[in-house]
Amino acid sequence: MNTSDTIAVIARRHSCRAFQSTPVAADTLKVIAEAGVRSPSAVNRQPWHLTVVTDQADLQLINDAGLANLKAFDQASFDRIQARGGRLLYGAPAMIIISTKAMSDAFPVSMDAGIVAATVTLAATSLGLDSCIAALPGLAFQTDQNAALRDKLIPAGHDFAVAVLLGYGVKPGAAPHEPDFAKISYA
């Protein structure tokens, strides 16, 4: 069986946890964000908004506020991040925040946000970028002291769902995790 380019991209995508400081071109980020909003959603509701963040001051504020809140919330996870270099965003020069509208119905918007995040990572990989899906940056928006940053990056009526860190890895071409094909069954 021949594999498509898409399957090859899926097979080589990995979660990068150490990025170079090299900026990502604005036109590349635009292509990736546009791929994200092409994602399918339950009943085609498209409850998301994507915010592309490249301002280094904003990224540093998210990193610092997120780490402070993580330390207060979950010391073990904070210690793990510290052991990985102490950077919540792993030095990524760009991030796409996926926020979602709160909806009170049977369709969980978290599923839609996850689909967008997967699409964004695959688009990034196809364009030669590394990525990491990250929920912890959302901790930066959980206190009133960061309300101005939240208001700047997350539209009114939306909540942080997940983020995708983007950039060029310190170790280009790093291997993805080893898949466990025993987790597949056929009926």
C-alpha positions in Angstrom: 0.0 0.0 0.0 1.3 3.4 -0.9 1.1 6.1 1.7 0.1 9.7 0.9 2.0 12.8 1.8 -0.5 13.4 4.6 0.2 10.0 6.2 4.0 10.8 6.0 3.4 14.1 7.8 1.3 12.4 10.5 4.1 9.8 11.0 6.9 12.4 11.4 5.0 15.0 13.6 6.3 15.2 17.2 5.8 17.3 20.2 8.7 19.7 20.3 9.8 20.9 23.8 12.8 23.0 22.8 12.4 25.7 20.1 15.0 28.0 18.5 14.3 31.7 18.8 14.1 32.1 15.0 10.9 33.9 14.1 8.3 32.2 12.0 7.4 34.1 8.8 4.0 35.9 9.0 2.8 34.3 5.7 3.6 30.8 7.1 1.6 31.5 10.2 -1.3 32.8 8.1 -1.3 29.5 6.1 -1.3 27.5 9.3 -4.1 29.5 10.9 -6.2 29.3 7.8 -5.7 25.5 7.8 -7.0 25.5 11.4 -10.2 27.3 10.6 -10.9 24.8 7.8 -11.2 22.1 10.4 -14.5 20.2 10.7 -16.7 20.7 13.7 -19.8 19.2 15.3 -22.8 20.3 13.3 -20.5 22.8 11.5 -20.8 25.2 14.4 -17.2 26.3 14.2 -17.2 27.6 17.8 -13.5 28.7 17.7 -11.4 31.7 17.3 -7.6 31.5 16.6 -5.2 34.1 17.9 -1.7 34.1 16.4 0.7 35.4 19.0 4.2 36.4 18.0 4.8 39.4 20.3 7.7 38.2 22.5 6.5 40.4 25.4 3.1 38.7 25.3 4.6 35.3 25.1 6.8 36.0 28.1 3.8 37.3 30.1 1.9 34.1 29.2 5.0 32.0 30.2 5.6 33.8 33.5 1.9 34.0 34.6 1.3 30.4 33.6 4.3 29.2 35.5 3.2 31.2 38.6 -0.3 29.8 38.5 1.0 26.2 37.8 3.2 26.4 40.9 0.3 27.4 43.0 -2.0 24.8 41.5 0.2 21.7 40.8 3.7 21.6 42.3 4.5 18.2 40.7 3.7 19.6 37.2 5.6 22.8 37.9 8.6 20.7 39.0 8.4 18.7 35.7 8.4 21.9 33.7 11.4 23.1 35.7 13.3 19.9 35.0 12.6 20.5 31.2 14.3 23.9 31.3 11.7 26.0 33.2 9.9 27.4 30.2 6.2 26.7 29.9 6.3 27.7 26.2 9.6 25.9 25.6 11.0 29.1 23.9 8.5 28.9 21.0 8.6 32.1 19.0 4.9 31.8 18.0 1.7 30.4 19.4 -1.8 29.9 18.2 -4.4 30.2 21.0 -7.6 28.3 20.2 -10.4 29.8 22.2 -14.0 28.6 22.0 -17.5 30.0 22.6 -19.2 28.6 25.7 -22.1 26.6 24.4 -24.8 24.8 26.5 -25.7 21.9 24.4 -24.8 18.3 23.8 -21.8 19.0 21.6 -18.6 19.6 23.6 -16.5 22.4 22.1 -13.4 20.9 23.5 -13.6 18.2 20.8 -13.8 20.9 18.1 -10.8 22.7 19.7 -8.8 19.4 19.7 -9.6 18.9 16.0 -8.3 22.4 15.2 -5.2 21.8 17.3 -4.4 18.6 15.4 -5.0 20.3 12.0 -2.7 23.2 13.0 0.1 20.8 14.0 -0.2 18.8 10.8 -0.2 22.0 8.7 2.9 23.2 10.6 4.7 19.9 10.1 3.9 19.9 6.4 5.6 23.4 6.2 8.7 22.3 8.0 7.8 23.7 11.5 7.8 21.9 14.8 4.9 22.2 17.2 3.5 21.2 20.6 -0.1 21.1 21.7 -0.3 22.8 25.1 -3.0 23.3 27.6 -0.9 24.8 30.4 -0.7 28.3 28.8 -4.3 28.6 29.7 -3.3 29.0 33.3 -2.0 32.5 32.4 -5.6 33.7 31.9 -7.1 32.4 35.1 -6.4 35.3 37.4 -7.7 38.8 37.4 -4.2 40.3 37.4 -3.9 39.1 33.8 -7.3 40.4 32.6 -5.7 42.9 30.2 -3.7 40.2 28.5 -6.7 37.9 28.3 -8.8 40.7 26.9 -6.1 41.4 24.3 -5.7 37.8 23.2 -9.1 36.1 23.8 -12.2 37.5 22.3 -15.2 38.4 24.5 -17.5 35.5 24.9 -14.7 33.0 24.3 -12.6 30.9 26.7 -9.1 29.5 26.3 -9.3 25.9 25.0 -5.8 24.9 24.0 -2.7 26.4 22.4 -0.3 25.2 19.8 3.3 26.3 20.1 5.1 26.8 16.8 8.7 27.3 15.6 11.8 25.5 14.6 13.0 22.9 17.0 16.5 22.9 18.6 16.8 19.3 17.3 15.3 19.5 13.8 13.8 16.2 12.7 13.4 14.8 16.2 11.7 11.4 16.3 8.1 11.2 17.3 7.0 8.9 20.1 7.0 5.2 19.3 3.4 4.3 18.4 1.8 1.3 20.2 -0.1 -0.5 17.5 -1.4 -2.9 20.2 -3.9 -0.2 21.1 -5.8 -0.9 17.9 -8.4 -3.6 17.6 -10.6 -4.5 14.7 -14.2 -5.8 15.0 
